[in-house]
Structures are given as C-alpha cells and as structure tokens.
Amino acid sequence: MRLYLGIDTTAGRRPFTYALLDEALAVRECGEGRFDEVVDLVTARAPAVVAVDAPQSPNRGLMMRADVRRRYGLAADGKGWRDCKVCEYELRRHGIGLYLTPGDPARAPTWMQMGFRLYAALRAAGYPIHQPGAPAERALLEVHPHGCFTVLLGRRPLRKDTLEGRLQRQLVLYDEGLDVPDPMEAVEELTPHHLRAGTLTFPGLRTHDELDALVAAYTAYLADRRPARTTAVGDPEEGQIILPVAPEEFKERYR
C-alpha cells in the first residue's frame, strides 16, 4: 500500500500540519507536529511521495538570464521579474498569486527557510526531488495549495481563512474522491437556534491548514498514480511546482 503525505509548513512558531492519504484516497492521518516530529513521521510511515508547501530552494538567478527572459517575451535587460524563480513567474502569469523566493537564503522569510531545511532533511532520508515522467519508488515534490485549488476549481478560490473558503475547498476535495465529510452537511448546523445560543459548530469541516495539507497529499497521489493529470511549472534546473491539472486543461489565465 503506497501512501502520500502532504505537509503545510510554518515559520516554526506553530507546528506543521500534515495529511496522509492511501491509494484509495482514505485519510490515514491528519495532524500537527514540529519539524523533527514530521521528519520522524516520514521515516516511520515511509510514504511513497511527499509534497511540501514551501519553495525547495532559493532562486538561482535564471530569470536574470537573457535566454530565459527572451523565452517569456521579456526584455533581456529589463528590471522586472529578476529576483524570482521561473515557476513563480509562470504561476503569476497564469493569474495564480504566490510569494517570490529571493536568491539569498538569508533574505528569505523564516517559513521559507524552514522549508529549505525540511527538503534537505527529506532528501537525506532518501527522497529525491520528483522528476515528471520518471517513475520512482520515492519522491519529494513542491506544491502550492492555493494554485492546486485554483486549477481544480478552474478559478481563483475564495479566501481560505473564511468559512465559505473552507467549505469551497473541502467540497473540491470531496468531489475529487477524498475520504472527507461532505461539507454541505456541516452547513445544516447553521440555524437560528445555534446562532442565538452561541453553540454553532461545523462538525467534519477541516481547518484551512488541514485542507492545504490534504490537497498537497492529493497532488502527491496524482503525481504517482495519475501523472497525466499533473503539470510541472518552472525549470527543472531551479525547481518545479506540481499542479493537479492536465497540461491541456491548464488555463492561460485564472480569474
């Protein structure tokens, strides 16, 4: 039984959130852990593919190269888009926002630096970076949950820190076949009685961190079991982001 792990990183003040899926898309585990605890989890569970919500490395200056800039119709000596990764430029070009990764790791925010450390630890544990089109017993890949939900929806999702944004994301995962509760059942709790009594709860509705970890794990599953339903964005020399969408269905612009 091959397992698929998604990890939503933090800056270290809060624990990481992780989700573990099996081949039937059943949620085996969904929880939180500190850096060392998550690395130990990988060692103990030995998932086939691990997907991490963080850049795998600083940018390598590819967007400063004249040949790369010409590839995207940018002026070779232009000042825009010079301090970012190719994958980040490509996602922004498709209407998918994300943070830009500097070339100097010391300038990267703490959560990115934690990501760099995590990739290094997982590579040391025997997880090579995923190579699209090259099946492997184990693999490690970079994902961007906002981008994952965007391509699965076909449009930019609602804010993840809102109730409707969480409902929307969980509905996407439910429709994709993940073993998560139907979020529409949680809405049934939204009654005048519960509102007046202050007893409103949403049983079965995942937190936005859990939803990010789950879509990361789902992307890991697709990369392993249904690679034709994934698109690698960026340059392999610098690091690619994997999206859960077939290349022919990847829209030119998401709105």
N, C-alpha and C positions, 0 to 999 in steps of 0.2 A: 504494500500500500504506500504510494507516494504521497507526501504531504507538502503543503505550500504555506509559507509563512510571510505575512506582511507586517512590517514594522513602521510605526509612526514615531519619529524621533522628536526629542525636545532639546532644550538648551541645558538640561541636566538638573534644573531646579524641580521639575516634575518628572515622574517616571515615564519611560517609553510606554506606548500602547502597542500590543501585538495581537494578531489573529492568525490562527492555524486552521487551514482547510484540508480536507482529504479529497480523494479522487471523485467522490460523489458530491462534492461541494457542501458537505456537512461541516459545521463549525466545531472543531475538536476542542479548541481553547480560544479564549478571548480575555485578555487581562492586561495587567500593567507590571512593569519591572524596571529596575535600574539597569544601567549599562551592563554590568557584569552578569546580572541575572538573565538578561536577554541573550547574551553570548552563551551562557550555560544552557539556556533553553534550546538553542540551536544545536549544541553538542549533544544534548540528551535526546531530542526528538528527531534529529537528523533529517530535516525537511529536504525534499529534492531541489526546490528553488526557494530562495529568499528574496523578497522585494523590499527595498528600503526607500522611504520617503525622505530623501535628502540627496544633495549632489554627492557623487562618488569621489570628486577631486576638484581642486581649483581649476579655473580655465587655463588653457595652455597657450593663449595668445593667437589661436587660429583666426579669430575674427579681425586680427590686425594684418593678416597676410593678404597681399594684393590678389592672389589667385582665388582665395576663399571669398573675398568681398565681391570680386567680379562674378563668381558663381551665383550670387544673390542679387546682382544688379546694383551693388553699392559702389560708390566711388572709391577707388583704391586708396586715395589719400584722405577720405572723409573722416570726420571725427566721431560720427555716431556709431553705436554698437561695437565699439572696440574692446571694451572691458566686460565681455560676457562670453558664454560658451555658445557654440553653434546650435546646440539643441535648444537653448534658451531663446536665441534669436528666432529659430524656426517656430517655436510654440507661440511667441509673441506675434509673429507674422500671421499665424492662424487664429489670432484673437484669444489665445489662452494665456492669461497672465501668470507670472511666477517671479520669484526673486532671482536676481542676477548674481552669479558666483564670481568674485574677484579672482585675479591671478595670484595675488599674495595671500596665502592662507591666514596670515596674521590679521588681515583686514576683513576676513570672513566673520559673520556673526557667530556667536557661540553654538547655536544649533547646527550650523553647517560644520563647524569644527568637530562637534560630536559625531556628525555623520561621517566625516573623513576617518575618524578613529574607529567607528563601527565597521566600515568597509575593510579597513586594514585588519581588524580582528577576525572578520569573517573570511577574508582571503587566507589568513594564516590558519584558519580552521578547515581549510580545504574547499572553499567555494570560489571558483574562478568567475570572472565577470562574464555574463551571458553574451554569447555570440549568436545573433539571429541566423537561423538556417543551419546551425551546427548543434545537433542534439548532444546533450551531456548528462552524465549521471547526476551532477550537482551544478548549480549555477546561482549567481548573485546578480540581481538587476536593479536598476534605478527606476523609480516611478514617481509620478506627480499626481496625487489623488484628485486634485481639482481638475487636472487635464483628463484623468480617467473618467470622472463623472461627466465631464463636458462631452467627450466623444461618445459615451454610452447614451447620453440623453439626446445628442445631436444639437445641443445649445448649451450656453453657459448656465450652470445651476444657480439656484437661489443661495443666499449666504448660508454657510454651514453652521453658523452659530445661532441660527433661528430655528424655531420649531418646524416651520414649513420646509426649511432647507434640509433638516434631518429626515423629515418624512419623505421628501423627494428622493434623497439619496438611498434610504432604506428600500423604497419602492423599486428603484432601479436594480438593486441587488436581488430583491425578491423576484423581480421579473426575469433576471438572468439565471435563476435557479438555485441561488444560495439558500441554505437552510437557516433563514432568518424569519421572524414573525412578519406576517402581513401588516405593514404599518397602518393600514386603514382600520384595523381592529383597535389600534390604540386611540384613534380619533373618537371612537364610540364613548370614551371616557369624558369627552368634552361636553359636559351637560351643565345646565344652570345650577343644579344641586351641588355638584362638585365645586363649581366656581364660587358659589356663595359660602360653602362650608370650608373652602381652602384646602380641600382634600384631592385636588386634581393631580393625577399621576398618569403616566403613559407606559403601561407595562409592555415589555418587549421592545421598546424603542431604544435603539443604540445611541450612545453619545457620538458627537461628531468625530472624536479621536478614534473610537472603535470603528466607525464607518470608513474612515480613511485607511485604517489598518486592514479592514475587510476587502476593500476594493484593491488594495495593494496585493493581498494574498490571491485574489481572483485573477489579477493580471499575471501573477507568477504562474497560476494554474494554466491560463491560456497560452502563455509563452512555452510551456512544456507540452501541453496536450493538444492545443489547437493553434499552433503558431501562425497559421494563415489568417487568424483573427487578431493579429497584433501588428503594430507599426513601430519601427525603431526610428526615432527622431534624433538627428545630430550626426556627429562624426565619430566613428569608432576610435580614432586616434585620441580623442578627448573625453569620450564618454557619451553614451546614448541614453535617452529616456524611452521606455517602452510604454506604449499606449494600447488599450484593449479595443482596437478597431482595425479592420482590414484596410490595407493601403488604398484600395479602390473606393472605400467608404469614408476615408479621411477627408473632411471638408476643407475647402480652401480657406474658409473663414467661419468662425463660430461667433454668434451674436447673442 
